[in-house]
Amino acid sequence: MTCQKKGNMKRAWVYILQSSDGSYYTGCTTNLQKRMTEHYEGRYDGYTAARQPIRLLWTEEFVDVRDAIILERKIKKWTRKKKEALMKGDFQLLHELSGSTRTKTKLASSSNPPL
């Protein structure tokens, strides 16, 4: 279920679940507790309902639902390795996996690791 825009500055979360088959599901919600209950109970037919049990691996909270929607859409296009780097908080690897030659060159030439 994708976040729906319901006015400006509505708090939201992006989350990543792991399904019983090991695959990842990325979603966005304005009510994390309710949405997790819906996933755990398999309340709606769909990806996670068919792959129970599921486990919550990662969340990020946003003060503006629009920012959450943007990140959710980006993450859904990422590789598994890139999602895993995000969940581990390995931002250097995340940049390396982005495929950006500019970022790779900058990281290789930097004597200090990025913050």
Backbone as JSON, one array per atom type, in Angstrom:
{
  "sequence": "MTCQKKGNMKRAWVYILQSSDGSYYTGCTTNLQKRMTEHYEGRYDGYTAARQPIRLLWTEEFVDVRDAIILERKIKKWTRKKKEALMKGDFQLLHELSGSTRTKTKLASSSNPPL",
  "N": [[0.85, -1.17, 0.0], [0.67, 2.11, -0.91], [1.66, 5.3, 0.36], [-0.78, 7.78, 0.73], [-1.28, 11.09, -0.31], [-2.28, 13.37, 2.01], [-2.75, 16.16, 2.53], [-0.51, 18.78, 3.62], [2.54, 18.25, 5.42], [2.03, 15.88, 6.91], [2.86, 13.3, 9.05], [4.86, 10.43, 8.3], [5.97, 7.06, 7.51], [8.55, 5.15, 6.0], [9.12, 1.8, 5.23], [10.78, -1.41, 5.44], [10.13, -4.74, 4.89], [10.81, -8.21, 5.54], [10.01, -11.08, 3.82], [8.71, -14.48, 4.16], [9.94, -15.94, 2.17], [12.33, -14.7, 1.96], [12.47, -12.43, 0.44], [12.29, -8.83, -0.02], [10.0, -6.3, 0.97], [8.94, -3.1, 0.32], [7.35, -0.36, 1.79], [5.04, 2.35, 2.56], [3.54, 4.43, 4.96], [1.1, 6.24, 6.9], [0.43, 5.51, 9.37], [2.12, 3.61, 11.21], [1.96, 1.5, 13.16], [-0.66, 0.47, 12.79], [-0.49, -0.3, 10.11], [1.5, -2.29, 10.18], [0.21, -4.23, 11.71], [-1.82, -4.89, 9.91], [-0.26, -6.03, 7.87], [0.93, -8.22, 9.28], [-1.31, -9.72, 9.95], [-2.16, -10.43, 7.47], [-4.17, -9.06, 6.2], [-4.9, -7.88, 3.75], [-5.13, -9.06, 0.42], [-2.25, -9.76, -1.4], [1.23, -9.01, -1.95], [2.69, -9.43, 0.58], [0.83, -10.89, 2.06], [0.75, -13.33, 0.82], [3.17, -14.33, 1.48], [3.71, -15.02, 4.14], [5.32, -15.96, 7.24], [6.04, -12.48, 7.94], [8.61, -10.01, 8.56], [9.5, -7.06, 10.21], [12.12, -5.03, 9.22], [13.32, -2.49, 8.92], [12.8, 1.01, 9.42], [11.98, 4.39, 8.63], [11.25, 7.58, 9.71], [9.31, 10.37, 8.65], [8.59, 13.85, 8.6], [7.02, 14.93, 6.71], [4.75, 13.6, 4.55], [5.09, 13.58, 1.82], [7.84, 13.47, 1.36], [8.37, 10.91, 2.31], [6.98, 9.36, 0.45], [8.47, 9.85, -1.86], [10.97, 8.68, -1.17], [10.17, 5.99, -0.74], [9.38, 5.22, -3.35], [11.86, 5.4, -4.65], [13.43, 3.47, -3.26], [12.06, 1.11, -3.9], [12.98, 0.61, -6.44], [15.57, -0.11, -6.1], [18.44, -2.35, -5.87], [18.77, -5.51, -4.14], [21.14, -5.59, -2.62], [21.66, -2.89, -2.26], [19.45, -2.09, -0.74], [20.01, -3.57, 1.55], [22.38, -2.36, 2.4], [21.39, 0.15, 3.11], [19.68, -0.57, 5.25], [21.58, -1.48, 7.06], [22.84, 0.83, 7.61], [25.08, 1.53, 6.24], [26.34, 3.86, 4.67], [28.42, 4.59, 2.99], [28.85, 2.28, 1.41], [26.32, 2.24, 0.28], [26.41, 4.53, -1.36], [28.45, 3.67, -3.08], [27.22, 1.53, -4.34], [25.36, 2.86, -5.78], [26.14, 3.33, -8.31], [27.06, 5.63, -9.36], [29.49, 7.26, -11.07], [30.67, 9.64, -10.46], [30.32, 9.84, -7.66], [31.76, 7.55, -6.89], [34.35, 8.28, -7.74], [34.79, 10.52, -6.11], [34.69, 9.32, -3.54], [36.9, 7.59, -3.75], [39.03, 9.37, -3.99], [39.0, 10.71, -1.64], [40.54, 11.28, 1.46], [39.47, 11.26, 3.93], [36.83, 9.49, 5.46], [33.37, 9.73, 4.42], [30.88, 11.48, 6.34]],
  "CA": [[0.0, 0.0, 0.0], [1.45, 3.33, -1.01], [1.14, 6.44, 1.11], [-1.63, 8.72, 0.03], [-1.07, 12.46, 0.12], [-3.45, 13.88, 2.72], [-2.4, 17.47, 3.06], [0.9, 19.05, 3.88], [3.18, 18.0, 6.71], [1.5, 14.72, 7.64], [3.95, 12.4, 9.39], [4.78, 9.14, 7.6], [7.1, 6.16, 7.63], [8.9, 4.2, 4.96], [9.56, 0.6, 5.94], [11.16, -2.58, 4.66], [9.79, -6.02, 5.52], [11.34, -9.41, 4.91], [8.98, -12.11, 3.71], [9.14, -15.84, 4.47], [10.8, -16.42, 1.09], [13.57, -13.93, 2.0], [12.38, -11.22, -0.37], [11.99, -7.6, 0.69], [8.84, -5.5, 0.56], [9.06, -1.71, 0.77], [6.06, 0.31, 1.84], [4.95, 3.68, 3.13], [2.28, 4.54, 5.68], [0.97, 7.34, 7.85], [0.14, 4.9, 10.66], [3.0, 2.44, 11.17], [1.45, 0.4, 13.98], [-1.83, -0.1, 12.11], [-0.07, -0.96, 8.86], [2.2, -3.52, 10.51], [-0.82, -5.19, 12.11], [-2.46, -5.34, 8.67], [0.67, -6.96, 7.21], [1.09, -9.44, 10.07], [-2.55, -10.49, 9.88], [-2.46, -10.74, 6.08], [-5.51, -8.5, 6.03], [-5.18, -7.59, 2.35], [-4.47, -9.92, -0.55], [-1.15, -9.07, -2.03], [2.58, -9.54, -1.86], [3.07, -9.95, 1.89], [-0.16, -11.87, 2.52], [1.11, -14.61, 0.21], [4.53, -14.69, 1.89], [3.76, -15.0, 5.6], [5.3, -14.76, 8.06], [6.89, -11.36, 7.55], [9.35, -9.42, 9.69], [9.89, -5.66, 10.0], [13.57, -4.9, 9.32], [13.83, -1.12, 8.88], [11.84, 2.1, 9.24], [12.47, 5.77, 8.67], [10.12, 8.48, 9.92], [9.36, 11.64, 7.96], [7.59, 14.81, 9.06], [6.19, 15.27, 5.55], [4.42, 12.39, 3.82], [5.61, 13.67, 0.44], [9.23, 12.98, 1.37], [8.29, 9.46, 2.48], [6.55, 8.79, -0.83], [9.61, 9.93, -2.77], [11.95, 7.66, -0.8], [9.59, 4.67, -1.01], [9.46, 4.95, -4.79], [13.26, 5.17, -4.98], [13.87, 2.19, -2.68], [11.44, 0.02, -4.65], [13.76, 0.38, -7.66], [16.93, -0.48, -5.72], [18.83, -3.75, -5.78], [18.76, -6.1, -2.81], [22.36, -5.16, -1.92], [21.51, -1.48, -1.9], [18.5, -2.06, 0.38], [20.71, -4.1, 2.72], [23.31, -1.32, 2.85], [20.55, 1.15, 3.79], [19.22, -1.11, 6.53], [22.75, -1.57, 7.95], [23.37, 2.17, 7.85], [26.37, 1.62, 5.56], [26.09, 4.87, 3.65], [29.5, 4.56, 2.0], [28.5, 1.22, 0.48], [25.12, 2.69, -0.43], [26.88, 5.41, -2.45], [29.2, 2.86, -4.05], [26.24, 0.72, -5.08], [24.49, 3.71, -6.59], [26.61, 3.29, -9.69], [27.46, 6.96, -9.78], [30.94, 7.35, -11.22], [31.09, 10.86, -9.75], [30.4, 9.48, -6.25], [32.87, 6.61, -6.74], [35.59, 9.04, -7.86], [34.91, 11.34, -4.91], [35.04, 8.45, -2.42], [38.24, 7.07, -3.95], [40.01, 10.42, -3.84], [38.88, 11.31, -0.31], [41.34, 10.64, 2.5], [38.6, 11.14, 5.1], [35.55, 8.87, 5.1], [32.22, 10.64, 4.54], [30.1, 11.39, 7.58]],
  "C": [[0.9, 1.23, 0.0], [0.81, 4.43, -0.19], [0.27, 7.29, 0.2], [-1.36, 10.11, 0.57], [-2.34, 12.99, 0.74], [-3.12, 15.21, 3.35], [-0.92, 17.59, 3.36], [1.3, 18.64, 5.28], [2.51, 16.91, 7.54], [2.65, 13.74, 7.82], [3.75, 11.05, 8.7], [6.05, 8.34, 7.83], [7.28, 5.39, 6.33], [9.45, 2.99, 5.71], [9.94, -0.5, 4.95], [10.85, -3.82, 5.51], [10.55, -7.13, 4.81], [10.26, -10.47, 4.96], [9.57, -13.49, 4.01], [10.07, -16.41, 3.4], [12.12, -15.65, 1.02], [13.53, -12.65, 1.19], [12.02, -10.02, 0.51], [10.77, -6.92, 0.1], [9.03, -4.11, 1.15], [7.7, -1.06, 0.72], [6.16, 1.66, 2.52], [3.58, 3.79, 3.8], [2.28, 5.78, 6.56], [0.59, 6.83, 9.24], [0.89, 3.57, 10.72], [2.43, 1.25, 11.96], [0.27, -0.31, 13.3], [-1.41, -0.88, 10.86], [0.67, -2.25, 9.13], [1.22, -4.6, 10.95], [-1.51, -5.75, 10.87], [-1.57, -6.33, 7.92], [0.74, -8.28, 7.96], [-0.15, -10.33, 10.02], [-2.92, -10.9, 8.45], [-3.82, -10.22, 5.67], [-5.88, -8.23, 4.58], [-4.45, -8.59, 1.46], [-3.35, -9.13, -1.2], [0.17, -9.75, -1.72], [2.88, -10.17, -0.5], [2.09, -10.99, 2.42], [0.18, -13.27, 2.01], [2.47, -15.12, 0.68], [4.7, -14.61, 3.41], [4.67, -16.12, 6.11], [6.25, -13.7, 7.52], [7.53, -10.77, 8.79], [9.75, -8.0, 9.31], [11.39, -5.54, 10.23], [14.05, -3.46, 9.49], [12.68, -0.14, 8.74], [12.58, 3.43, 9.25], [11.25, 6.66, 8.75], [10.37, 9.8, 9.2], [8.28, 12.57, 8.52], [6.65, 15.21, 7.94], [5.99, 14.02, 4.71], [4.98, 12.42, 2.39], [7.04, 13.17, 0.34], [9.27, 11.46, 1.51], [7.92, 8.78, 1.16], [7.71, 8.77, -1.82], [10.63, 8.84, -2.46], [11.41, 6.25, -1.07], [9.72, 4.31, -2.48], [10.89, 4.68, -5.24], [13.71, 3.79, -4.52], [13.3, 1.01, -3.46], [12.2, -0.32, -5.92], [15.17, -0.12, -7.36], [17.15, -1.99, -5.76], [18.74, -4.22, -4.33], [19.97, -5.61, -1.99], [22.25, -3.71, -1.45], [20.53, -1.33, -0.73], [19.18, -2.54, 1.66], [21.7, -3.09, 3.28], [22.54, -0.23, 3.61], [20.15, 0.66, 5.17], [20.36, -1.23, 7.55], [23.3, -0.2, 8.31], [24.74, 2.36, 7.22], [26.24, 2.57, 4.37], [27.21, 4.95, 2.61], [29.22, 3.48, 0.97], [27.27, 1.6, -0.34], [25.5, 3.59, -1.61], [27.63, 4.61, -3.51], [28.26, 2.04, -4.93], [25.33, 1.55, -5.97], [24.9, 3.73, -8.05], [27.05, 4.63, -10.21], [28.98, 7.03, -9.87], [31.47, 8.59, -10.51], [31.27, 10.56, -8.25], [31.57, 8.54, -6.01], [34.21, 7.34, -6.8], [35.83, 9.87, -6.61], [35.32, 10.5, -3.7], [36.48, 7.94, -2.53], [39.31, 8.11, -3.7], [40.01, 11.04, -2.44], [39.75, 10.55, 0.69], [40.54, 10.48, 3.79], [37.3, 10.5, 4.69], [34.41, 9.86, 5.27], [31.49, 10.41, 5.83], [28.76, 10.78, 7.34]]
}
